[in-house]
């Protein structure tokens, strides 16, 4: 089942269940997806693929994480709770992230595959990781580990 279909099914179920916060977040996701589709039309793409939807969802979650930090500074717990609830809904559609051990193993595999020997080869290793593990890998966590592995 594609992510688009999951959004629609979850929205219908949420509306029937009367969970207004979840319904609101799902509508927000679908609106953002529609905007993303419209932005892709000049490239000849009618509906963006699931990989781009995952990237869109990650961006939405990241912006909410940043908002949570700001709301905490402003002592606005009500807004923190709202943003965290939205993050939970968004995360439910994202693939499970790699744990630390799997991340290190993926980095070792990428270093071996590219023959990387120094920090100068970091770009090759990151490209290899992105190509093989883009959906399940947090590149922000991988970058410092790759740099440390290559002696940087």
TIVO-2410 file (N, C-alpha, C; in nm, 3 decimals):
# residues 152
REC num residu      c1      c2      c3 atome chaine
REC   1      X   0.084  -0.118   0.000     N      A
REC   1      X   0.000   0.000   0.000    CA      A
REC   1      X   0.089   0.124   0.000     C      A
REC   2      X   0.063   0.214  -0.092     N      A
REC   2      X   0.145   0.335  -0.101    CA      A
REC   2      X   0.115   0.428   0.017     C      A
REC   3      X   0.206   0.520   0.040     N      A
REC   3      X   0.187   0.616   0.149    CA      A
REC   3      X   0.062   0.701   0.126     C      A
REC   4      X   0.035   0.736   0.000     N      A
REC   4      X  -0.085   0.814  -0.031    CA      A
REC   4      X  -0.211   0.742   0.017     C      A
REC   5      X  -0.217   0.612  -0.015     N      A
REC   5      X  -0.334   0.533   0.026    CA      A
REC   5      X  -0.342   0.523   0.178     C      A
REC   6      X  -0.226   0.509   0.242     N      A
REC   6      X  -0.225   0.502   0.388    CA      A
REC   6      X  -0.278   0.631   0.449     C      A
REC   7      X  -0.237   0.746   0.393     N      A
REC   7      X  -0.286   0.874   0.444    CA      A
REC   7      X  -0.438   0.880   0.434     C      A
REC   8      X  -0.493   0.842   0.319     N      A
REC   8      X  -0.638   0.847   0.299    CA      A
REC   8      X  -0.711   0.754   0.394     C      A
REC   9      X  -0.662   0.630   0.405     N      A
REC   9      X  -0.726   0.533   0.494    CA      A
REC   9      X  -0.721   0.579   0.639     C      A
REC  10      X  -0.605   0.629   0.681     N      A
REC  10      X  -0.589   0.675   0.819    CA      A
REC  10      X  -0.678   0.796   0.847     C      A
REC  11      X  -0.691   0.884   0.748     N      A
REC  11      X  -0.775   1.002   0.765    CA      A
REC  11      X  -0.921   0.961   0.783     C      A
REC  12      X  -0.968   0.869   0.701     N      A
REC  12      X  -1.106   0.821   0.713    CA      A
REC  12      X  -1.129   0.758   0.850     C      A
REC  13      X  -1.035   0.673   0.892     N      A
REC  13      X  -1.048   0.606   1.022    CA      A
REC  13      X  -1.045   0.707   1.136     C      A
REC  14      X  -0.960   0.806   1.125     N      A
REC  14      X  -0.948   0.909   1.228    CA      A
REC  14      X  -1.075   0.992   1.237     C      A
REC  15      X  -1.132   1.025   1.122     N      A
REC  15      X  -1.256   1.103   1.122    CA      A
REC  15      X  -1.371   1.024   1.184     C      A
REC  16      X  -1.377   0.894   1.154     N      A
REC  16      X  -1.483   0.809   1.212    CA      A
REC  16      X  -1.465   0.795   1.362     C      A
REC  17      X  -1.338   0.787   1.406     N      A
REC  17      X  -1.309   0.770   1.548    CA      A
REC  17      X  -1.324   0.901   1.625     C      A
REC  18      X  -1.327   1.012   1.553     N      A
REC  18      X  -1.344   1.141   1.619    CA      A
REC  18      X  -1.218   1.194   1.687     C      A
REC  19      X  -1.102   1.151   1.641     N      A
REC  19      X  -0.976   1.202   1.698    CA      A
REC  19      X  -0.936   1.326   1.620     C      A
REC  20      X  -0.975   1.440   1.670     N      A
REC  20      X  -0.959   1.564   1.595    CA      A
REC  20      X  -0.812   1.603   1.576     C      A
REC  21      X  -0.727   1.580   1.675     N      A
REC  21      X  -0.586   1.618   1.662    CA      A
REC  21      X  -0.519   1.535   1.551     C      A
REC  22      X  -0.544   1.405   1.549     N      A
REC  22      X  -0.487   1.319   1.446    CA      A
REC  22      X  -0.543   1.355   1.309     C      A
REC  23      X  -0.673   1.381   1.303     N      A
REC  23      X  -0.737   1.418   1.177    CA      A
REC  23      X  -0.674   1.546   1.122     C      A
REC  24      X  -0.653   1.643   1.209     N      A
REC  24      X  -0.593   1.770   1.169    CA      A
REC  24      X  -0.452   1.749   1.113     C      A
REC  25      X  -0.373   1.666   1.179     N      A
REC  25      X  -0.237   1.640   1.133    CA      A
REC  25      X  -0.238   1.567   0.999     C      A
REC  26      X  -0.327   1.471   0.984     N      A
REC  26      X  -0.335   1.398   0.857    CA      A
REC  26      X  -0.377   1.491   0.743     C      A
REC  27      X  -0.469   1.582   0.771     N      A
REC  27      X  -0.509   1.679   0.668    CA      A
REC  27      X  -0.391   1.769   0.631     C      A
REC  28      X  -0.312   1.805   0.731     N      A
REC  28      X  -0.194   1.889   0.707    CA      A
REC  28      X  -0.094   1.813   0.618     C      A
REC  29      X  -0.074   1.685   0.645     N      A
REC  29      X   0.017   1.603   0.565    CA      A
REC  29      X  -0.033   1.596   0.421     C      A
REC  30      X  -0.163   1.574   0.405     N      A
REC  30      X  -0.218   1.562   0.269    CA      A
REC  30      X  -0.210   1.695   0.194     C      A
REC  31      X  -0.227   1.806   0.264     N      A
REC  31      X  -0.214   1.937   0.200    CA      A
REC  31      X  -0.070   1.960   0.155     C      A
REC  32      X   0.025   1.925   0.240     N      A
REC  32      X   0.167   1.940   0.206    CA      A
REC  32      X   0.202   1.851   0.087     C      A
REC  33      X   0.145   1.731   0.084     N      A
REC  33      X   0.169   1.639  -0.027    CA      A
REC  33      X   0.114   1.697  -0.158     C      A
REC  34      X  -0.002   1.758  -0.150     N      A
REC  34      X  -0.060   1.820  -0.268    CA      A
REC  34      X   0.030   1.934  -0.318     C      A
REC  35      X   0.082   2.015  -0.226     N      A
REC  35      X   0.175   2.121  -0.263    CA      A
REC  35      X   0.301   2.064  -0.329     C      A
REC  36      X   0.351   1.953  -0.274     N      A
REC  36      X   0.470   1.889  -0.329    CA      A
REC  36      X   0.443   1.837  -0.469     C      A
REC  37      X   0.325   1.778  -0.490     N      A
REC  37      X   0.287   1.730  -0.623    CA      A
REC  37      X   0.281   1.846  -0.722     C      A
REC  38      X   0.221   1.957  -0.680     N      A
REC  38      X   0.207   2.073  -0.768    CA      A
REC  38      X   0.345   2.129  -0.804     C      A
REC  39      X   0.436   2.133  -0.706     N      A
REC  39      X   0.571   2.183  -0.730    CA      A
REC  39      X   0.648   2.093  -0.827     C      A
REC  40      X   0.613   1.965  -0.833     N      A
REC  40      X   0.684   1.871  -0.920    CA      A
REC  40      X   0.630   1.869  -1.062     C      A
REC  41      X   0.516   1.929  -1.086     N      A
REC  41      X   0.454   1.926  -1.219    CA      A
REC  41      X   0.541   1.983  -1.330     C      A
REC  42      X   0.612   2.094  -1.307     N      A
REC  42      X   0.697   2.144  -1.416    CA      A
REC  42      X   0.804   2.043  -1.461     C      A
REC  43      X   0.839   1.951  -1.374     N      A
REC  43      X   0.938   1.848  -1.409    CA      A
REC  43      X   0.873   1.732  -1.483     C      A
REC  44      X   0.741   1.740  -1.503     N      A
REC  44      X   0.670   1.632  -1.573    CA      A
REC  44      X   0.625   1.520  -1.480     C      A
REC  45      X   0.625   1.545  -1.350     N      A
REC  45      X   0.583   1.444  -1.253    CA      A
REC  45      X   0.445   1.481  -1.201     C      A
REC  46      X   0.350   1.390  -1.219     N      A
REC  46      X   0.213   1.419  -1.175    CA      A
REC  46      X   0.199   1.395  -1.025     C      A
REC  47      X   0.250   1.280  -0.980     N      A
REC  47      X   0.246   1.248  -0.836    CA      A
REC  47      X   0.385   1.201  -0.795     C      A
REC  48      X   0.441   1.266  -0.691     N      A
REC  48      X   0.576   1.232  -0.648    CA      A
REC  48      X   0.578   1.089  -0.592     C      A
REC  49      X   0.692   1.019  -0.607     N      A
REC  49      X   0.703   0.883  -0.556    CA      A
REC  49      X   0.717   0.880  -0.404     C      A
REC  50      X   0.703   0.761  -0.347     N      A
REC  50      X   0.708   0.743  -0.202    CA      A
REC  50      X   0.839   0.794  -0.141     C      A
REC  51      X   0.952   0.784  -0.215     N      A
REC  51      X   1.080   0.831  -0.160    CA      A
REC  51      X   1.074   0.980  -0.132     C      A
REC  52      X   1.012   1.055  -0.222     N      A
REC  52      X   1.000   1.199  -0.201    CA      A
REC  52      X   0.899   1.231  -0.091     C      A
REC  53      X   0.798   1.147  -0.078     N      A
REC  53      X   0.700   1.166   0.030    CA      A
REC  53      X   0.768   1.146   0.165     C      A
REC  54      X   0.856   1.046   0.173     N      A
REC  54      X   0.931   1.022   0.297    CA      A
REC  54      X   1.018   1.143   0.330     C      A
REC  55      X   1.085   1.197   0.229     N      A
REC  55      X   1.168   1.316   0.251    CA      A
REC  55      X   1.082   1.434   0.298     C      A
REC  56      X   0.965   1.448   0.240     N      A
REC  56      X   0.873   1.555   0.280    CA      A
REC  56      X   0.833   1.537   0.427     C      A
REC  57      X   0.799   1.413   0.464     N      A
REC  57      X   0.759   1.385   0.602    CA      A
REC  57      X   0.874   1.413   0.699     C      A
REC  58      X   0.996   1.376   0.659     N      A
REC  58      X   1.112   1.403   0.745    CA      A
REC  58      X   1.128   1.554   0.767     C      A
REC  59      X   1.109   1.630   0.661     N      A
REC  59      X   1.118   1.775   0.673    CA      A
REC  59      X   1.012   1.831   0.766     C      A
REC  60      X   0.891   1.777   0.755     N      A
REC  60      X   0.782   1.822   0.843    CA      A
REC  60      X   0.815   1.791   0.989     C      A
REC  61      X   0.867   1.671   1.013     N      A
REC  61      X   0.901   1.632   1.150    CA      A
REC  61      X   1.014   1.719   1.204     C      A
REC  62      X   1.113   1.747   1.119     N      A
REC  62      X   1.227   1.828   1.163    CA      A
REC  62      X   1.181   1.969   1.200     C      A
REC  63      X   1.095   2.029   1.120     N      A
REC  63      X   1.050   2.165   1.152    CA      A
REC  63      X   0.970   2.167   1.282     C      A
REC  64      X   0.897   2.060   1.309     N      A
REC  64      X   0.822   2.053   1.435    CA      A
REC  64      X   0.916   2.033   1.554     C      A
REC  65      X   1.025   1.959   1.534     N      A
REC  65      X   1.124   1.943   1.641    CA      A
REC  65      X   1.185   2.079   1.676     C      A
REC  66      X   1.214   2.158   1.574     N      A
REC  66      X   1.269   2.291   1.598    CA      A
REC  66      X   1.169   2.379   1.671     C      A
REC  67      X   1.042   2.366   1.635     N      A
REC  67      X   0.937   2.443   1.703    CA      A
REC  67      X   0.926   2.402   1.849     C      A
REC  68      X   0.938   2.272   1.876     N      A
REC  68      X   0.931   2.223   2.014    CA      A
REC  68      X   1.040   2.289   2.098     C      A
REC  69      X   1.160   2.297   2.043     N      A
REC  69      X   1.271   2.359   2.117    CA      A
REC  69      X   1.240   2.505   2.148     C      A
REC  70      X   1.185   2.576   2.051     N      A
REC  70      X   1.152   2.718   2.073    CA      A
REC  70      X   1.039   2.734   2.174     C      A
REC  71      X   0.938   2.648   2.165     N      A
REC  71      X   0.826   2.657   2.258    CA      A
REC  71      X   0.870   2.624   2.401     C      A
REC  72      X   0.965   2.533   2.413     N      A
REC  72      X   1.017   2.501   2.547    CA      A
REC  72      X   1.087   2.623   2.607     C      A
REC  73      X   1.163   2.692   2.523     N      A
REC  73      X   1.231   2.813   2.571    CA      A
REC  73      X   1.131   2.918   2.615     C      A
REC  74      X   1.017   2.922   2.549     N      A
REC  74      X   0.915   3.020   2.582    CA      A
REC  74      X   0.816   2.972   2.687     C      A
REC  75      X   0.843   2.856   2.747     N      A
REC  75      X   0.755   2.799   2.850    CA      A
REC  75      X   0.612   2.784   2.801     C      A
REC  76      X   0.594   2.731   2.681     N      A
REC  76      X   0.461   2.709   2.624    CA      A
REC  76      X   0.437   2.559   2.611     C      A
REC  77      X   0.411   2.493   2.723     N      A
REC  77      X   0.395   2.348   2.725    CA      A
REC  77      X   0.276   2.304   2.639     C      A
REC  78      X   0.171   2.385   2.633     N      A
REC  78      X   0.056   2.349   2.550    CA      A
REC  78      X   0.095   2.334   2.403     C      A
REC  79      X   0.179   2.424   2.354     N      A
REC  79      X   0.224   2.417   2.215    CA      A
REC  79      X   0.326   2.305   2.195     C      A
REC  80      X   0.407   2.279   2.297     N      A
REC  80      X   0.502   2.167   2.291    CA      A
REC  80      X   0.425   2.036   2.274     C      A
REC  81      X   0.320   2.019   2.354     N      A
REC  81      X   0.239   1.897   2.347    CA      A
REC  81      X   0.175   1.881   2.209     C      A
REC  82      X   0.124   1.990   2.154     N      A
REC  82      X   0.059   1.987   2.023    CA      A
REC  82      X   0.159   1.945   1.916     C      A
REC  83      X   0.277   2.005   1.917     N      A
REC  83      X   0.379   1.973   1.817    CA      A
REC  83      X   0.426   1.828   1.830     C      A
REC  84      X   0.442   1.782   1.954     N      A
REC  84      X   0.487   1.643   1.975    CA      A
REC  84      X   0.382   1.544   1.929     C      A
REC  85      X   0.255   1.578   1.944     N      A
REC  85      X   0.149   1.491   1.894    CA      A
REC  85      X   0.155   1.483   1.742     C      A
REC  86      X   0.182   1.597   1.677     N      A
REC  86      X   0.195   1.597   1.532    CA      A
REC  86      X   0.316   1.515   1.488     C      A
REC  87      X   0.425   1.528   1.561     N      A
REC  87      X   0.546   1.451   1.528    CA      A
REC  87      X   0.517   1.301   1.537     C      A
REC  88      X   0.442   1.260   1.639     N      A
REC  88      X   0.410   1.118   1.655    CA      A
REC  88      X   0.329   1.066   1.536     C      A
REC  89      X   0.235   1.145   1.487     N      A
REC  89      X   0.155   1.103   1.371    CA      A
REC  89      X   0.245   1.094   1.248     C      A
REC  90      X   0.328   1.195   1.227     N      A
REC  90      X   0.418   1.196   1.110    CA      A
REC  90      X   0.515   1.077   1.117     C      A
REC  91      X   0.572   1.053   1.234     N      A
REC  91      X   0.667   0.942   1.250    CA      A
REC  91      X   0.604   0.806   1.224     C      A
REC  92      X   0.474   0.795   1.246     N      A
REC  92      X   0.408   0.665   1.225    CA      A
REC  92      X   0.412   0.624   1.078     C      A
REC  93      X   0.435   0.718   0.987     N      A
REC  93      X   0.442   0.687   0.845    CA      A
REC  93      X   0.586   0.671   0.795     C      A
REC  94      X   0.682   0.708   0.876     N      A
REC  94      X   0.823   0.699   0.835    CA      A
REC  94      X   0.878   0.559   0.861     C      A
REC  95      X   0.970   0.512   0.775     N      A
REC  95      X   1.033   0.383   0.801    CA      A
REC  95      X   1.117   0.390   0.929     C      A
REC  96      X   1.128   0.277   0.996     N      A
REC  96      X   1.205   0.270   1.120    CA      A
REC  96      X   1.351   0.304   1.092     C      A
REC  97      X   1.408   0.393   1.174     N      A
REC  97      X   1.547   0.434   1.157    CA      A
REC  97      X   1.642   0.325   1.207     C      A
REC  98      X   1.760   0.320   1.147     N      A
REC  98      X   1.863   0.225   1.190    CA      A
REC  98      X   1.908   0.257   1.332     C      A
REC  99      X   1.940   0.151   1.407     N      A
REC  99      X   1.999   0.175   1.539    CA      A
REC  99      X   2.149   0.197   1.522     C      A
REC 100      X   2.217   0.228   1.631     N      A
REC 100      X   2.359   0.263   1.627    CA      A
REC 100      X   2.444   0.151   1.565     C      A
REC 101      X   2.418   0.026   1.605     N      A
REC 101      X   2.498  -0.086   1.555    CA      A
REC 101      X   2.479  -0.105   1.405     C      A
REC 102      X   2.354  -0.097   1.359     N      A
REC 102      X   2.327  -0.113   1.216    CA      A
REC 102      X   2.387   0.002   1.136     C      A
REC 103      X   2.385   0.120   1.194     N      A
REC 103      X   2.444   0.237   1.129    CA      A
REC 103      X   2.594   0.219   1.111     C      A
REC 104      X   2.662   0.175   1.216     N      A
REC 104      X   2.806   0.151   1.207    CA      A
REC 104      X   2.838   0.043   1.104     C      A
REC 105      X   2.755  -0.062   1.100     N      A
REC 105      X   2.775  -0.170   1.004    CA      A
REC 105      X   2.756  -0.118   0.861     C      A
REC 106      X   2.656  -0.033   0.839     N      A
REC 106      X   2.632   0.024   0.707    CA      A
REC 106      X   2.749   0.112   0.665     C      A
REC 107      X   2.804   0.188   0.760     N      A
REC 107      X   2.920   0.273   0.731    CA      A
REC 107      X   3.039   0.189   0.691     C      A
REC 108      X   3.065   0.082   0.765     N      A
REC 108      X   3.177  -0.008   0.731    CA      A
REC 108      X   3.160  -0.066   0.591     C      A
REC 109      X   3.036  -0.105   0.558     N      A
REC 109      X   3.009  -0.159   0.426    CA      A
REC 109      X   3.033  -0.056   0.317     C      A
REC 110      X   2.992   0.068   0.342     N      A
REC 110      X   3.010   0.175   0.244    CA      A
REC 110      X   3.157   0.211   0.227     C      A
REC 111      X   3.233   0.210   0.337     N      A
REC 111      X   3.376   0.239   0.330    CA      A
REC 111      X   3.445   0.130   0.249     C      A
REC 112      X   3.408   0.005   0.274     N      A
REC 112      X   3.468  -0.106   0.199    CA      A
REC 112      X   3.430  -0.100   0.051     C      A
REC 113      X   3.304  -0.068   0.022     N      A
REC 113      X   3.258  -0.065  -0.117    CA      A
REC 113      X   3.323   0.047  -0.198     C      A
REC 114      X   3.351   0.159  -0.133     N      A
REC 114      X   3.410   0.272  -0.205    CA      A
REC 114      X   3.562   0.273  -0.199     C      A
REC 115      X   3.621   0.193  -0.110     N      A
REC 115      X   3.765   0.192  -0.095    CA      A
REC 115      X   3.817   0.320  -0.032     C      A
REC 116      X   3.735   0.385   0.047     N      A
REC 116      X   3.771   0.512   0.109    CA      A
REC 116      X   3.886   0.493   0.207     C      A
REC 117      X   3.981   0.587   0.201     N      A
REC 117      X   4.099   0.576   0.287    CA      A
REC 117      X   4.117   0.698   0.376     C      A
REC 118      X   4.061   0.811   0.339     N      A
REC 118      X   4.081   0.932   0.418    CA      A
REC 118      X   3.954   1.017   0.415     C      A
REC 119      X   3.958   1.126   0.488     N      A
REC 119      X   3.843   1.217   0.495    CA      A
REC 119      X   3.811   1.274   0.357     C      A
REC 120      X   3.909   1.279   0.268     N      A
REC 120      X   3.886   1.328   0.132    CA      A
REC 120      X   3.782   1.243   0.059     C      A
REC 121      X   3.768   1.117   0.101     N      A
REC 121      X   3.674   1.024   0.037    CA      A
REC 121      X   3.537   1.024   0.104     C      A
REC 122      X   3.515   1.116   0.196     N      A
REC 122      X   3.390   1.118   0.272    CA      A
REC 122      X   3.267   1.133   0.181     C      A
REC 123      X   3.278   1.214   0.078     N      A
REC 123      X   3.167   1.234  -0.016    CA      A
REC 123      X   3.124   1.105  -0.083     C      A
REC 124      X   3.223   1.023  -0.122     N      A
REC 124      X   3.192   0.895  -0.186    CA      A
REC 124      X   3.117   0.804  -0.089     C      A
REC 125      X   3.163   0.800   0.036     N      A
REC 125      X   3.101   0.714   0.137    CA      A
REC 125      X   2.958   0.760   0.164     C      A
REC 126      X   2.939   0.891   0.179     N      A
REC 126      X   2.805   0.944   0.206    CA      A
REC 126      X   2.711   0.916   0.089     C      A
REC 127      X   2.762   0.928  -0.034     N      A
REC 127      X   2.680   0.899  -0.152    CA      A
REC 127      X   2.639   0.752  -0.154     C      A
REC 128      X   2.732   0.665  -0.118     N      A
REC 128      X   2.703   0.521  -0.113    CA      A
REC 128      X   2.596   0.492  -0.007     C      A
REC 129      X   2.610   0.553   0.110     N      A
REC 129      X   2.511   0.534   0.217    CA      A
REC 129      X   2.374   0.584   0.172     C      A
REC 130      X   2.370   0.701   0.109     N      A
REC 130      X   2.243   0.759   0.064    CA      A
REC 130      X   2.178   0.668  -0.040     C      A
REC 131      X   2.259   0.612  -0.131     N      A
REC 131      X   2.205   0.527  -0.236    CA      A
REC 131      X   2.145   0.398  -0.181     C      A
REC 132      X   2.210   0.341  -0.081     N      A
REC 132      X   2.165   0.210  -0.031    CA      A
REC 132      X   2.068   0.219   0.087     C      A
REC 133      X   2.079   0.323   0.168     N      A
REC 133      X   2.002   0.326   0.294    CA      A
REC 133      X   1.926   0.457   0.317     C      A
REC 134      X   1.891   0.528   0.211     N      A
REC 134      X   1.832   0.662   0.226    CA      A
REC 134      X   1.708   0.663   0.316     C      A
REC 135      X   1.623   0.562   0.304     N      A
REC 135      X   1.497   0.564   0.378    CA      A
REC 135      X   1.516   0.537   0.527     C      A
REC 136      X   1.614   0.456   0.563     N      A
REC 136      X   1.627   0.414   0.702    CA      A
REC 136      X   1.745   0.477   0.774     C      A
REC 137      X   1.813   0.570   0.708     N      A
REC 137      X   1.935   0.626   0.763    CA      A
REC 137      X   1.921   0.776   0.786     C      A
REC 138      X   1.958   0.821   0.904     N      A
REC 138      X   1.960   0.964   0.934    CA      A
REC 138      X   2.099   1.014   0.897     C      A
REC 139      X   2.106   1.089   0.786     N      A
REC 139      X   2.235   1.135   0.736    CA      A
REC 139      X   2.305   1.228   0.835     C      A
REC 140      X   2.229   1.300   0.915     N      A
REC 140      X   2.288   1.391   1.014    CA      A
REC 140      X   2.363   1.312   1.122     C      A
REC 141      X   2.316   1.192   1.155     N      A
REC 141      X   2.386   1.108   1.252    CA      A
REC 141      X   2.502   1.034   1.187     C      A
REC 142      X   2.486   1.002   1.059     N      A
REC 142      X   2.590   0.925   0.990    CA      A
REC 142      X   2.714   1.007   0.962     C      A
REC 143      X   2.696   1.133   0.929     N      A
REC 143      X   2.808   1.218   0.888    CA      A
REC 143      X   2.923   1.221   0.989     C      A
REC 144      X   2.897   1.252   1.119     N      A
REC 144      X   3.010   1.254   1.212    CA      A
REC 144      X   3.073   1.116   1.233     C      A
REC 145      X   2.993   1.010   1.222     N      A
REC 145      X   3.048   0.875   1.238    CA      A
REC 145      X   3.139   0.839   1.120     C      A
REC 146      X   3.098   0.879   0.999     N      A
REC 146      X   3.181   0.854   0.881    CA      A
REC 146      X   3.313   0.931   0.894     C      A
REC 147      X   3.302   1.057   0.936     N      A
REC 147      X   3.421   1.141   0.951    CA      A
REC 147      X   3.517   1.080   1.052     C      A
REC 148      X   3.464   1.033   1.165     N      A
REC 148      X   3.548   0.971   1.267    CA      A
REC 148      X   3.611   0.841   1.214     C      A
REC 149      X   3.534   0.763   1.138     N      A
REC 149      X   3.582   0.636   1.084    CA      A
REC 149      X   3.696   0.658   0.985     C      A
REC 150      X   3.689   0.769   0.910     N      A
REC 150      X   3.791   0.798   0.810    CA      A
REC 150      X   3.908   0.880   0.868     C      A
REC 151      X   3.904   0.901   0.998     N      A
REC 151      X   4.016   0.967   1.065    CA      A
REC 151      X   4.013   1.118   1.059     C      A
REC 152      X   3.891   1.173   1.056     N      A
REC 152      X   3.880   1.320   1.044    CA      A
REC 152      X   3.856   1.387   1.172     C      A
***
